[in-house]
């Protein structure tokens, strides 16, 4: 069984990308997604993020979704909604949220 976070990334003039990121890579992926908000090289940064963090194995019936990260690049917004997160990761999520806010990204967190 794998716990997944579903990242839904909306990019102007494109179909939204949805990927599964394994929960063990949560904090790393939140740090990694910051670069795609920079309009310079955004397309390339997005593809690199998807390649690096998207789960490679096929989805199994025993897998479960434990949260969502919704990113809207055009509006510079990110919403993080997670359940069943270890207490130790909650501080890391809040720290990542503060970094997004410092970059001028409207950020919502529900953990």
Secondary structure, DSSP 8 states (H G I E B T S, - for coil): --EEEEEEEE-TTS--EEEEEEGGGHHHHHHHGGGGGSSTTHHHHHHHHHHHHS--S---TT-EEEEEEEEETTTTEEEEEESS--HHHHHHHHHHHHHHHHTT-EEEEE-
